[in-house]
Amino acid sequence: MAVLEKIRVQMGVFITVLIAIALISFIIDPGTLQSAVSMFSSKNDVGKMNGQSITYMEYSKRLESIKNLQQALAGSSALDEQGQEAAEQGTWQAFLKDLVYMPALEKAGIRLGNDEKFDMVQGRDISPLLLNDMLFHDEDGMFDRSRLVQFVQSAVAEPEGIAAMYWDYMQDNMETDRMFTKYSSLLAGSNIVNAVELRRSMEENNITSSVSFVLAPISFARDTSIKITSQEIRQYYDKHKHLYKQEAARDIEYVVFPISPSLKDVSLSRNDIEKVYPEFVTTQNLRQFLARNSDKPLDTYYYKKDELISISAKLDSFAFRATTRDVLPVYQEGDVFRAARIIDTKQLPDSVFVHHILLQDAPDKVAALADSLLGILNRAPGRFQELALEFSADRNPNVEPGVIGWFSNNGMVPGMESVFEATPNKPYILETQYGLHIVKVSERTRLHKKVQLAVLVKEAVAGKETYQTIYSQANNLSTKSRNREEFDKEVIASNLFATPAMGIREDAKTVAGYPHMRELVRWAFEAKEGDVSPVISVDNKYFFVATVTGIHEKGTATLKEKQAEIEARLTQEKKQERLYSNIKEELVEYPSLESWSQATNRTISKQTGIAFGAPGQTDPRFAGAVAVAPEQQLCGPVVGEIGVYVFRVDERLDGAFYTENDALKMAYNLANFQIQMIPLVLQESAKVEDRRARFF
């Protein structure tokens, strides 16, 4: 129990997320992935990697295993939405590891020997995953080899326990991490920066220019004199087709119908809460009363100042100025009605440091022992650790005997809530689902005034009549619209508003900020362009009706998809060419930047420190032209990214601030970026197909 609670309480979210995103392979033998593929149609495949299909059954089995492991570590019976998403991503990463990454690493000759594996755990080259795992840290936050040994012994002693599962996970990930480290080192070693490259990098950054210039921007105004032919568009598309790779996506327009309560529904909710309010004021059994009459049960949490603001500022204000005799009358915020009473007020800490001795047997069998140990501790408080070592069923190898650690209001062993009111260093007995505990609080944070509230809540919701009315409005739009044109006409006729949503990916879970939109997304990918959806309900809060306005298949975008974009680009290029020609003709008549700018009513700007090698500081075309231009001469025109430049280099300086170390660091950063791209490159090479969105 102690190891389990240590993992749950002290590691918490860290472990849950780590498990979800890690490359987990121990749960299912990779050989399973080779079996029974031919028994299923490709329609049941959730993906494909290196030519090998991943069936729905295989994916679901591994997903379930990872979810079970997460639940065990988190101490919960179900995963929340975030945990479910993490489990799904972790499952996909596990398949990528087995079918894509590891085969590529092994093909490159990367191996792990038995001596190396031993060294990673017990030798001189401890894995960084172990070094950074707080389970194996001492009180000073340093890695403690003895704690690791004790943990492994605990895992071996209970091969079916949570500690053993976690240790199997750690071993797998240590080996995977070491394999990737070796592969990265191999690639990094191939990035050689020679002396010529270093010198060039230093020169390109140390030689800077101070420049006076005029930027003539390209107008984005419509120009009917510029014509773009279909042949020009086709030629540009054919030349740049390699830039138009895309993932599958859909464009839609949608109308959303919020399922909001009507004035009648709000009035009914007000009547409901006002009807029971008198009893709320006088009842002695608030738990039972709220269970029968409120939309939310009794909240036993003790709030400190400002913690209630996220629920209601009015509640927070009332809670910290009222007494137990006061009642906050019914008030309305939006569609929610509330009334409140003070149940209790206490001075409580936010956190306490807890020690315990756990006696795991039937309470009647260990009650006498608990009383005896409590008597000893009352006479000799300093023997707590000694008695915990001898009698406690909590054998956590990672902490001193009897220590649980810091508890907060949101992180504690269930059933131990009383520790927040305990007198420091005065042990007492309590019972939880794990057995009888002799508990002692040795430290606590400073006390705050905290309030426990009983809140009567009635939220106005759309009644059956309102629901049907809103649904009828949505259904009217859907049934009257057989295609996009009719959809647009009906939207206008019904005084509705259609919102566009562009580039929706097949795996999208949200659309335009609305969560839980998988049903709408799946419909969009099954529909044809111009189709109109049936009424789609989301979370019982909204109805959606949508039409598909664009279909983008995976691969290379078609000329039709890119035509408008290409036409706009060619139009700007022609504007740029015309502006360049006009300025070039003008400059013939003027000897200096000042005379030309004055005659054409243009403004001269100045910029210092322009270096050819400094990325992102200015328009790269302009920076390149400046780097090779002579000093004190009128130069240009130069076509840049956003306009046409005419300039003069006023001064050029050769500094020494950009050193060889800077150049090496830049090369190192570039190499790191290349290494970070390895997973994407390997996935592309393995022709990974992700079809999970069809099922999850």
C-alpha positions as CSV (number, residue, x, y, z in Angstrom):
1,M,0.0,0.0,0.0
2,A,2.8,2.4,0.9
3,V,4.5,2.0,-2.5
4,L,1.2,2.5,-4.3
5,E,0.4,5.6,-2.3
6,K,3.9,7.0,-2.7
7,I,3.5,6.7,-6.5
8,R,0.0,8.1,-6.5
9,V,0.4,11.0,-4.0
10,Q,3.9,12.2,-4.6
11,M,4.2,11.4,-8.3
12,G,0.6,12.2,-9.3
13,V,0.2,13.8,-12.6
14,F,3.8,13.3,-13.6
15,I,3.5,9.6,-13.8
16,T,0.1,9.6,-15.5
17,V,1.4,11.9,-18.3
18,L,4.7,10.1,-18.5
19,I,3.0,6.7,-18.9
20,A,0.7,8.1,-21.5
21,I,3.3,9.7,-23.8
22,A,6.1,7.1,-23.2
23,L,7.0,4.4,-25.7
24,I,5.6,1.4,-23.8
25,S,6.2,-2.1,-25.2
26,F,6.1,-4.4,-22.3
27,I,2.3,-4.7,-22.0
28,I,1.9,-6.7,-25.2
29,D,4.5,-8.9,-26.8
30,P,5.5,-7.2,-30.1
31,G,4.9,-10.6,-31.7
32,T,1.2,-10.1,-31.2
33,L,1.3,-7.5,-33.8
34,Q,2.2,-10.2,-36.4
35,S,-0.8,-12.3,-35.8
36,A,-4.1,-12.7,-37.5
37,V,-3.9,-9.7,-39.8
38,S,-5.4,-11.5,-42.7
39,M,-8.5,-12.3,-40.7
40,F,-9.7,-8.8,-40.8
41,S,-10.7,-6.3,-43.6
42,S,-8.5,-3.2,-44.0
43,K,-11.7,-1.3,-43.1
44,N,-11.0,-2.4,-39.5
45,D,-7.4,-1.1,-39.5
46,V,-6.6,1.9,-37.4
47,G,-3.3,2.4,-39.2
48,K,-0.4,1.1,-41.2
49,M,3.4,1.3,-40.6
50,N,6.1,-0.2,-42.7
51,G,3.5,-2.0,-44.8
52,Q,2.1,-3.7,-41.7
53,S,-1.5,-3.1,-40.8
54,I,-2.7,-2.4,-37.2
55,T,-6.1,-3.8,-36.7
56,Y,-8.8,-2.3,-34.5
57,M,-8.6,-5.4,-32.2
58,E,-4.8,-5.1,-31.7
59,Y,-5.0,-1.4,-31.1
60,S,-7.9,-1.7,-28.7
61,K,-6.1,-4.4,-26.7
62,R,-3.0,-2.4,-26.2
63,L,-5.0,0.8,-25.5
64,E,-6.9,-1.1,-22.8
65,S,-3.7,-2.3,-21.2
66,I,-2.2,1.2,-21.1
67,K,-5.5,2.6,-19.6
68,N,-5.5,-0.1,-16.9
69,L,-1.9,0.8,-16.0
70,Q,-2.7,4.5,-15.9
71,Q,-5.7,3.9,-13.7
72,A,-3.7,1.7,-11.3
73,L,-1.0,4.4,-11.0
74,A,-3.6,7.2,-10.6
75,G,-5.7,5.2,-8.2
76,S,-8.9,5.8,-10.1
77,S,-11.5,3.5,-11.7
78,A,-11.8,5.6,-14.9
79,L,-9.8,8.1,-16.9
80,D,-10.9,11.6,-17.5
81,E,-11.0,13.1,-21.0
82,Q,-7.3,14.3,-20.7
83,G,-6.2,10.8,-19.4
84,Q,-8.1,9.1,-22.3
85,E,-6.4,11.3,-24.8
86,A,-3.0,10.6,-23.2
87,A,-3.7,6.9,-23.3
88,E,-4.6,7.0,-27.0
89,Q,-1.5,8.9,-27.9
90,G,0.6,6.6,-25.7
91,T,-0.8,3.6,-27.5
92,W,0.0,5.0,-31.0
93,Q,3.5,5.9,-29.8
94,A,4.0,2.3,-28.6
95,F,3.2,1.0,-32.1
96,L,5.4,3.6,-33.7
97,K,8.2,2.5,-31.4
98,D,7.8,-1.2,-32.2
99,L,7.2,-0.9,-36.0
100,V,9.0,2.2,-37.0
101,Y,11.6,3.6,-34.6
102,M,13.3,0.4,-33.2
103,P,13.6,-1.4,-36.6
104,A,15.3,1.8,-38.0
105,L,17.7,1.9,-35.0
106,E,18.5,-1.7,-35.3
107,K,19.1,-1.4,-39.0
108,A,21.6,1.3,-38.2
109,G,23.5,-1.2,-36.1
110,I,22.4,0.2,-32.7
111,R,22.5,-2.5,-30.0
112,L,22.4,-2.8,-26.2
113,G,24.6,-5.4,-24.5
114,N,23.8,-7.2,-21.2
115,D,26.7,-5.5,-19.5
116,E,25.4,-2.1,-20.6
117,K,21.9,-2.9,-19.4
118,F,23.4,-3.9,-16.0
119,D,25.4,-0.6,-15.9
120,M,22.3,1.5,-16.5
121,V,20.8,0.2,-13.3
122,Q,23.5,-0.9,-10.9
123,G,26.8,0.3,-12.4
124,R,28.6,3.5,-13.1
125,D,26.4,4.7,-16.0
126,I,23.0,5.0,-14.3
127,S,20.2,5.8,-16.7
128,P,19.0,9.5,-16.6
129,L,15.5,8.2,-16.3
130,L,16.4,6.7,-12.9
131,L,18.5,9.7,-11.9
132,N,15.6,12.1,-12.5
133,D,12.9,9.9,-11.0
134,M,11.9,11.4,-7.6
135,L,11.0,8.0,-6.3
136,F,14.8,7.4,-6.0
137,H,15.7,10.7,-4.5
138,D,16.7,11.3,-0.9
139,E,15.5,14.2,1.4
140,D,18.0,16.5,-0.3
141,G,16.6,15.8,-3.7
142,M,19.7,13.7,-4.7
143,F,19.6,10.3,-6.4
144,D,19.9,7.6,-3.7
145,R,21.1,4.2,-5.0
146,S,19.9,2.4,-1.9
147,R,16.3,3.6,-2.5
148,L,16.5,2.2,-6.0
149,V,17.7,-1.2,-4.7
150,Q,14.9,-1.3,-2.1
151,F,12.3,-0.4,-4.8
152,V,13.5,-3.2,-7.1
153,Q,13.5,-5.6,-4.3
154,S,9.9,-4.6,-3.5
155,A,9.0,-5.1,-7.2
156,V,10.6,-8.5,-7.3
157,A,8.8,-9.6,-4.1
158,E,5.4,-8.8,-5.6
159,P,5.6,-9.6,-9.3
160,E,2.0,-8.8,-9.9
161,G,1.9,-5.5,-8.0
162,I,2.0,-1.9,-9.1
163,A,5.6,-1.5,-8.2
164,A,6.6,-4.4,-10.5
165,M,4.5,-3.0,-13.3
166,Y,6.2,0.4,-12.9
167,W,9.6,-1.2,-12.8
168,D,8.9,-3.2,-16.0
169,Y,7.9,0.1,-17.6
170,M,11.0,1.9,-16.4
171,Q,13.3,-0.9,-17.7
172,D,11.7,-0.8,-21.1
173,N,11.9,3.0,-21.3
174,M,15.5,3.0,-20.1
175,E,16.5,0.7,-22.9
176,T,14.5,2.7,-25.5
177,D,16.0,6.0,-24.2
178,R,19.5,4.6,-24.5
179,M,18.9,3.3,-28.0
180,F,17.7,6.7,-29.1
181,T,20.6,8.4,-27.4
182,K,23.0,6.2,-29.3
183,Y,21.3,6.9,-32.6
184,S,21.2,10.6,-31.9
185,S,24.9,10.6,-31.1
186,L,25.6,8.7,-34.3
187,L,23.8,11.3,-36.3
188,A,25.3,14.2,-34.3
189,G,28.7,12.8,-35.0
190,S,28.1,13.2,-38.8
191,N,27.5,16.9,-38.4
192,I,31.0,18.2,-38.9
193,V,31.8,21.9,-38.9
194,N,35.1,22.6,-40.6
195,A,37.3,25.7,-40.1
196,V,36.1,27.3,-43.3
197,E,32.5,27.1,-42.3
198,L,33.3,28.5,-38.8
199,R,35.3,31.4,-40.3
200,R,32.5,32.2,-42.8
201,S,29.8,32.1,-40.0
202,M,31.8,34.5,-37.9
203,E,32.3,36.9,-40.8
204,E,28.7,36.8,-41.8
205,N,27.7,37.9,-38.3
206,N,30.5,40.2,-37.4
207,I,30.4,42.4,-40.5
208,T,27.5,44.7,-40.0
209,S,26.2,47.7,-42.0
210,S,24.4,50.9,-41.2
211,V,22.0,51.7,-44.0
212,S,19.7,54.6,-45.2
213,F,16.9,53.2,-47.3
214,V,13.5,53.7,-48.8
215,L,11.0,50.9,-48.9
216,A,8.3,51.2,-51.5
217,P,5.6,48.7,-50.4
218,I,3.6,46.6,-52.8
219,S,-0.1,47.7,-52.8
220,F,-2.7,45.1,-51.9
221,A,-5.4,47.1,-53.5
222,R,-7.3,45.5,-56.4
223,D,-5.8,46.3,-59.8
224,T,-7.9,45.5,-62.8
225,S,-5.1,46.3,-65.2
226,I,-3.2,43.2,-64.1
227,K,-4.4,40.0,-65.8
228,I,-3.4,36.5,-64.8
229,T,-4.0,33.8,-67.4
230,S,-4.9,30.2,-66.7
231,Q,-1.7,29.1,-68.5
232,E,0.4,31.2,-66.0
233,I,-1.5,29.6,-63.1
234,R,-0.9,26.1,-64.5
235,Q,2.8,26.8,-65.1
236,Y,3.3,28.1,-61.6
237,Y,1.4,25.2,-60.1
238,D,3.5,22.6,-62.0
239,K,6.7,24.3,-61.0
240,H,5.8,24.5,-57.3
241,K,3.7,21.4,-56.9
242,H,6.2,19.9,-54.4
243,L,5.3,22.7,-52.0
244,Y,1.6,21.8,-51.9
245,K,1.6,18.6,-49.9
246,Q,-1.3,18.4,-47.4
247,E,-3.1,16.2,-44.9
248,A,-6.7,15.3,-45.5
249,A,-9.0,18.2,-44.4
250,R,-12.5,19.6,-44.9
251,D,-13.9,23.1,-45.1
252,I,-17.4,23.6,-43.7
253,E,-20.0,26.2,-42.9
254,Y,-22.1,25.6,-39.9
255,V,-25.0,27.1,-38.0
256,V,-25.1,26.5,-34.2
257,F,-28.3,26.4,-32.2
258,P,-27.5,26.8,-28.5
259,I,-29.9,24.7,-26.3
260,S,-30.6,27.5,-23.9
261,P,-33.5,27.7,-21.4
262,S,-36.4,29.9,-22.2
263,L,-37.8,32.6,-20.0
264,K,-40.4,30.1,-19.0
265,D,-37.7,27.6,-18.0
266,V,-35.9,30.2,-16.0
267,S,-39.1,31.1,-14.2
268,L,-39.8,27.5,-13.4
269,S,-36.3,27.1,-11.8
270,R,-36.8,30.2,-9.7
271,N,-40.1,28.8,-8.5
272,D,-38.5,25.5,-7.7
273,I,-35.8,27.0,-5.5
274,E,-38.1,29.5,-3.8
275,K,-40.4,26.6,-3.0
276,V,-37.8,24.7,-1.0
277,Y,-35.9,27.8,0.3
278,P,-37.8,28.0,3.6
279,E,-36.9,24.4,4.5
280,F,-33.3,25.1,3.4
281,V,-33.1,27.9,6.0
282,T,-34.2,25.7,8.9
283,T,-33.3,22.1,8.1
284,Q,-30.8,20.4,10.4
285,N,-29.9,17.6,7.9
286,L,-28.4,19.6,5.0
287,R,-26.7,16.6,3.4
288,Q,-30.0,14.8,2.9
289,F,-31.9,18.0,2.0
290,L,-29.4,18.9,-0.7
291,A,-29.4,15.4,-2.1
292,R,-33.2,15.6,-2.6
293,N,-33.6,19.3,-3.6
294,S,-30.3,20.6,-5.1
295,D,-28.6,20.1,-8.4
296,K,-25.4,19.7,-6.5
297,P,-24.8,17.7,-3.3
298,L,-23.3,18.9,-0.1
299,D,-19.7,20.1,-0.6
300,T,-17.6,19.2,2.5
301,Y,-14.5,21.1,1.4
302,Y,-13.3,24.0,3.6
303,Y,-12.7,27.1,1.4
304,K,-10.3,29.9,2.2
305,K,-10.7,33.5,1.1
306,D,-11.0,34.0,-2.7
307,E,-11.2,30.3,-3.5
308,L,-15.0,30.6,-4.1
309,I,-14.6,33.4,-6.6
310,S,-14.3,30.8,-9.4
311,I,-17.8,29.6,-8.5
312,S,-19.4,32.8,-7.6
313,A,-17.9,36.1,-6.3
314,K,-21.1,36.6,-4.3
315,L,-20.7,33.3,-2.5
316,D,-17.1,34.3,-1.6
317,S,-18.1,37.6,-0.3
318,F,-20.9,36.1,1.8
319,A,-18.8,33.3,3.2
320,F,-16.2,35.5,4.8
321,R,-18.5,38.2,6.3
322,A,-21.3,35.9,7.5
323,T,-21.8,33.9,10.7
324,T,-23.4,30.4,11.1
325,R,-26.7,32.2,11.8
326,D,-26.7,34.0,8.4
327,V,-28.3,32.8,5.2
328,L,-27.7,34.1,1.7
329,P,-31.1,34.5,0.1
330,V,-31.8,33.2,-3.4
331,Y,-29.9,35.1,-6.1
332,Q,-29.5,34.6,-9.8
333,E,-26.3,34.5,-11.9
334,G,-27.0,33.8,-15.6
335,D,-29.3,30.7,-15.7
336,V,-28.2,29.5,-12.2
337,F,-30.0,30.2,-8.9
338,R,-28.3,29.8,-5.6
339,A,-28.9,30.2,-1.8
340,A,-26.2,29.5,0.8
341,R,-25.7,28.8,4.5
342,I,-22.6,28.7,6.6
343,I,-22.1,25.2,8.0
344,D,-18.8,25.6,9.8
345,T,-15.8,27.9,10.2
346,K,-12.3,26.7,11.2
347,Q,-8.7,27.7,11.3
348,L,-7.0,25.2,9.1
349,P,-3.6,24.8,7.3
350,D,-3.3,24.2,3.6
351,S,-0.8,21.3,4.0
352,V,0.3,18.9,6.8
353,F,3.2,16.5,7.0
354,V,1.9,13.1,8.1
355,H,3.4,10.0,9.7
356,H,1.6,6.8,10.4
357,I,1.8,3.2,11.6
358,L,-0.6,1.0,9.5
359,L,-2.1,-2.1,11.0
360,Q,-3.7,-4.2,8.3
361,D,-6.1,-6.7,9.7
362,A,-9.7,-6.8,10.9
363,P,-10.2,-3.7,13.1
364,D,-11.3,-5.8,16.1
365,K,-8.2,-7.9,15.8
366,V,-5.7,-5.0,15.8
367,A,-7.6,-2.5,18.0
368,A,-5.9,-3.6,21.2
369,L,-2.5,-3.4,19.5
370,A,-3.3,0.1,18.2
371,D,-4.3,1.2,21.7
372,S,-1.1,-0.3,23.1
373,L,1.1,1.4,20.6
374,L,-0.7,4.7,21.1
375,G,-0.1,4.4,24.8
376,I,3.6,3.9,24.2
377,L,3.8,6.9,21.9
378,N,2.1,9.1,24.4
379,R,4.7,8.2,27.0
380,A,7.7,8.1,24.5
381,P,6.9,10.2,21.4
382,G,10.4,9.7,20.0
383,R,9.8,6.0,19.4
384,F,7.4,6.6,16.4
385,Q,10.0,5.6,13.8
386,E,11.1,2.6,15.8
387,L,7.5,1.3,16.2
388,A,6.7,2.0,12.6
389,L,9.6,-0.1,11.5
390,E,8.5,-3.0,13.7
391,F,4.7,-3.0,13.3
392,S,3.6,-1.0,10.3
393,A,2.4,-2.8,7.2
394,D,3.5,0.2,5.2
395,R,7.0,-0.9,4.0
396,N,7.8,2.0,1.7
397,P,11.5,1.6,0.8
398,N,11.7,5.2,-0.4
399,V,11.1,7.1,2.8
400,E,11.9,6.7,6.5
401,P,9.7,4.2,8.4
402,G,6.3,5.7,9.2
403,V,6.5,8.7,6.8
404,I,3.7,9.4,4.3
405,G,4.7,12.9,3.5
406,W,2.9,16.2,2.8
407,F,-0.9,16.2,2.3
408,S,-2.8,19.0,0.7
409,N,-6.6,19.5,0.6
410,N,-6.5,18.1,-3.0
411,G,-4.0,15.3,-2.4
412,M,-4.3,12.9,0.5
413,V,-5.2,9.3,1.3
414,P,-9.0,9.0,1.4
415,G,-10.3,8.8,5.0
416,M,-7.4,10.9,6.5
417,E,-9.1,14.3,6.2
418,S,-8.9,14.7,10.0
419,V,-5.2,15.3,9.8
420,F,-5.8,18.9,8.9
421,E,-7.4,19.5,12.4
422,A,-4.9,17.3,14.3
423,T,-2.7,18.8,17.0
424,P,0.9,18.7,15.9
425,N,3.0,15.8,17.4
426,K,0.0,14.3,19.1
427,P,-0.7,10.8,17.7
428,Y,-4.2,9.4,17.4
429,I,-6.0,6.4,15.8
430,L,-8.2,6.5,12.7
431,E,-9.6,4.0,10.3
432,T,-9.5,4.0,6.5
433,Q,-10.1,1.5,3.7
434,Y,-6.5,0.3,4.2
435,G,-6.8,-0.6,7.9
436,L,-6.2,1.1,11.3
437,H,-3.7,3.9,11.4
438,I,-1.8,5.5,14.3
439,V,-1.3,9.0,12.8
440,K,0.9,11.9,13.7
441,V,1.2,15.3,12.1
442,S,4.7,16.7,12.6
443,E,4.4,19.9,10.6
444,R,1.8,22.1,9.1
445,T,1.6,25.4,7.1
446,R,0.2,28.5,8.7
447,L,-3.5,28.5,9.6
448,H,-6.2,30.3,7.6
449,K,-9.8,31.0,8.2
450,K,-11.7,28.4,6.2
451,V,-15.5,28.1,5.7
452,Q,-17.7,25.1,4.8
453,L,-20.8,26.1,2.9
454,A,-24.1,24.5,2.1
455,V,-25.2,25.8,-1.3
456,L,-28.7,25.2,-2.7
457,V,-28.4,25.2,-6.5
458,K,-31.0,25.2,-9.2
459,E,-29.8,25.5,-12.8
460,A,-32.3,26.5,-15.4
461,V,-32.2,24.1,-18.3
462,A,-34.1,23.9,-21.5
463,G,-37.4,22.0,-20.9
464,K,-38.9,19.5,-23.3
465,E,-40.9,22.2,-25.0
466,T,-37.9,24.5,-25.4
467,Y,-35.8,21.6,-26.6
468,Q,-38.3,20.6,-29.2
469,T,-38.6,24.2,-30.4
470,I,-34.8,24.6,-30.9
471,Y,-34.5,21.2,-32.5
472,S,-37.3,22.1,-34.9
473,Q,-35.4,25.2,-36.0
474,A,-32.3,23.2,-36.7
475,N,-34.2,20.4,-38.4
476,N,-36.0,23.0,-40.6
477,L,-32.7,24.2,-41.9
478,S,-31.4,20.7,-42.4
479,T,-34.5,19.3,-44.2
480,K,-35.0,22.3,-46.5
481,S,-31.3,22.3,-47.6
482,R,-30.5,19.6,-50.1
483,N,-27.2,21.2,-51.1
484,R,-25.0,24.2,-50.2
485,E,-26.9,26.7,-52.3
486,E,-30.2,25.9,-50.6
487,F,-28.4,25.9,-47.3
488,D,-27.1,29.5,-47.9
489,K,-30.6,30.6,-49.1
490,E,-32.3,29.1,-46.0
491,V,-29.8,30.7,-43.6
492,I,-30.6,34.1,-45.0
493,A,-34.3,33.5,-45.2
494,S,-34.4,32.3,-41.5
495,N,-32.2,35.2,-40.4
496,L,-29.5,32.8,-39.2
497,F,-25.7,33.1,-39.2
498,A,-23.4,30.6,-40.9
499,T,-19.8,30.4,-39.7
500,P,-17.0,29.0,-41.8
501,A,-14.5,26.5,-40.4
502,M,-11.6,25.8,-42.7
503,G,-9.0,23.0,-42.8
504,I,-10.6,20.6,-40.3
505,R,-8.4,17.6,-39.8
506,E,-9.9,14.1,-39.6
507,D,-8.7,13.6,-36.1
508,A,-10.0,17.0,-34.9
509,K,-11.9,16.9,-31.6
510,T,-12.8,20.6,-31.5
511,V,-14.2,22.8,-34.2
512,A,-14.0,26.6,-33.8
513,G,-13.5,26.2,-30.1
514,Y,-16.5,23.8,-29.6
515,P,-15.3,20.6,-27.9
516,H,-16.5,17.0,-28.5
517,M,-17.1,17.5,-32.2
518,R,-16.1,14.1,-33.4
519,E,-19.6,13.2,-34.7
520,L,-19.7,16.4,-36.9
521,V,-16.1,15.8,-38.1
522,R,-16.8,12.2,-39.0
523,W,-19.9,13.3,-41.0
524,A,-17.8,15.9,-42.8
525,F,-15.3,13.3,-43.9
526,E,-18.0,10.9,-45.1
527,A,-20.0,13.5,-47.0
528,K,-19.5,14.9,-50.5
529,E,-18.9,18.6,-51.3
530,G,-22.2,20.5,-51.0
531,D,-23.9,17.9,-48.7
532,V,-25.8,19.2,-45.8
533,S,-25.7,17.4,-42.4
534,P,-28.6,16.2,-40.3
535,V,-29.1,17.8,-37.0
536,I,-26.0,16.9,-34.8
537,S,-26.4,17.2,-31.1
538,V,-23.2,18.0,-29.0
539,D,-23.2,17.5,-25.2
540,N,-26.9,18.2,-25.1
541,K,-25.9,21.9,-25.2
542,Y,-25.9,22.6,-29.0
543,F,-27.4,21.6,-32.2
544,F,-25.3,21.9,-35.4
545,V,-26.2,21.9,-39.0
546,A,-23.4,22.1,-41.5
547,T,-22.5,21.9,-45.2
548,V,-19.2,20.8,-46.7
549,T,-17.7,23.7,-48.7
550,G,-14.4,22.1,-49.6
551,I,-12.7,18.7,-49.7
552,H,-8.9,18.4,-49.4
553,E,-7.5,14.9,-49.8
554,K,-4.2,13.7,-48.4
555,G,-1.3,14.2,-50.8
556,T,-0.7,17.0,-53.2
557,A,-3.3,19.8,-53.3
558,T,-5.1,20.1,-56.7
559,L,-4.8,23.0,-59.0
560,K,-8.4,23.9,-58.2
561,E,-7.6,24.1,-54.5
562,K,-4.6,26.3,-55.0
563,Q,-5.9,28.4,-57.9
564,A,-7.0,31.4,-55.9
565,E,-3.8,31.4,-53.9
566,I,-1.6,31.2,-57.0
567,E,-3.5,33.9,-58.8
568,A,-3.1,36.2,-55.8
569,R,0.6,35.5,-55.6
570,L,1.2,36.0,-59.3
571,T,-0.8,39.3,-59.1
572,Q,1.5,40.5,-56.4
573,E,4.6,39.4,-58.3
574,K,3.4,41.4,-61.3
575,K,2.8,44.4,-59.1
576,Q,6.2,44.0,-57.8
577,E,7.8,43.8,-61.2
578,R,6.0,46.9,-62.3
579,L,7.0,48.8,-59.2
580,Y,10.6,47.7,-59.7
581,S,10.6,48.9,-63.4
582,N,9.1,52.3,-62.5
583,I,11.6,52.9,-59.7
584,K,14.5,51.8,-61.9
585,E,13.5,54.4,-64.5
586,E,13.2,57.1,-61.9
587,L,16.6,56.5,-60.5
588,V,18.3,57.3,-63.8
589,E,17.6,61.0,-63.2
590,Y,18.8,61.2,-59.6
591,P,22.3,61.0,-58.3
592,S,21.5,60.4,-54.6
593,L,19.0,58.7,-52.3
594,E,18.0,62.1,-50.9
595,S,17.3,63.8,-54.2
596,W,15.2,60.8,-55.5
597,S,13.2,60.4,-52.2
598,Q,12.5,64.1,-52.1
599,A,11.3,64.2,-55.8
600,T,9.1,61.2,-55.4
601,N,7.8,62.2,-51.9
602,R,9.2,59.0,-50.2
603,T,10.6,58.7,-46.6
604,I,14.1,57.7,-45.8
605,S,14.6,55.2,-43.0
606,K,17.7,54.1,-41.2
607,Q,18.8,50.8,-39.8
608,T,22.0,49.8,-38.1
609,G,23.6,46.4,-37.4
610,I,22.4,44.6,-40.5
611,A,24.4,41.3,-40.8
612,F,24.1,38.7,-43.5
613,G,24.3,35.9,-41.0
614,A,21.8,37.1,-38.4
615,P,18.5,35.3,-39.1
616,G,15.2,37.0,-38.8
617,Q,16.5,40.5,-38.2
618,T,15.2,42.0,-41.5
619,D,14.1,41.1,-45.0
620,P,16.6,38.4,-46.1
621,R,16.7,39.7,-49.7
622,F,17.5,43.2,-48.5
623,A,20.1,41.9,-46.1
624,G,21.8,40.0,-48.8
625,A,21.9,43.0,-51.1
626,V,23.3,45.2,-48.3
627,A,26.1,42.7,-47.5
628,V,27.6,43.0,-51.0
629,A,26.9,46.7,-51.8
630,P,29.7,49.3,-51.8
631,E,29.7,52.0,-49.2
632,Q,28.3,55.5,-49.9
633,Q,26.7,54.6,-53.2
634,L,23.1,54.7,-54.3
635,C,22.0,51.1,-54.8
636,G,18.9,49.5,-56.1
637,P,16.2,48.9,-56.8
638,V,16.1,45.5,-55.0
639,V,13.0,43.4,-54.8
640,G,12.4,42.2,-51.3
641,E,9.7,40.1,-49.5
642,I,7.4,43.0,-48.8
643,G,8.4,45.7,-51.4
644,V,11.1,47.3,-53.4
645,Y,14.2,48.8,-51.7
646,V,16.5,51.7,-52.7
647,F,19.4,52.2,-50.2
648,R,22.9,53.4,-49.4
649,V,25.4,51.7,-47.1
650,D,26.5,54.6,-44.8
651,E,29.0,52.6,-42.8
652,R,30.3,49.1,-42.5
653,L,31.9,47.7,-39.4
654,D,34.0,44.6,-38.8
655,G,33.5,43.5,-35.2
656,A,34.6,40.6,-33.1
657,F,31.5,40.0,-30.9
658,Y,30.4,36.8,-32.7
659,T,33.0,34.3,-31.6
660,E,33.9,30.8,-32.7
661,N,32.0,29.5,-29.7
662,D,28.9,31.3,-31.0
663,A,29.4,29.7,-34.4
664,L,29.8,26.3,-32.9
665,K,26.7,26.8,-30.7
666,M,24.7,27.8,-33.8
667,A,25.9,24.6,-35.6
668,Y,25.0,22.6,-32.5
669,N,21.5,24.1,-32.4
670,L,21.0,23.2,-36.1
671,A,22.2,19.7,-35.5
672,N,19.7,19.4,-32.6
673,F,16.9,20.6,-34.8
674,Q,17.8,17.9,-37.3
675,I,17.8,15.2,-34.6
676,Q,14.3,16.4,-33.4
677,M,13.1,15.8,-36.9
678,I,14.1,12.1,-36.9
679,P,10.7,10.8,-35.7
680,L,8.9,12.6,-38.6
681,V,11.5,11.5,-41.1
682,L,11.3,7.9,-40.0
683,Q,7.5,8.0,-40.1
684,E,7.5,9.4,-43.6
685,S,10.0,6.7,-44.7
686,A,7.8,4.0,-43.1
687,K,4.7,5.5,-44.9
688,V,2.8,5.7,-41.6
689,E,-1.0,5.9,-42.1
690,D,-3.0,7.1,-39.1
691,R,-6.7,6.1,-39.4
692,R,-7.6,6.3,-35.7
693,A,-10.0,9.1,-36.3
694,R,-12.4,6.7,-38.0
695,F,-12.8,4.8,-34.7
696,F,-11.9,7.1,-31.8
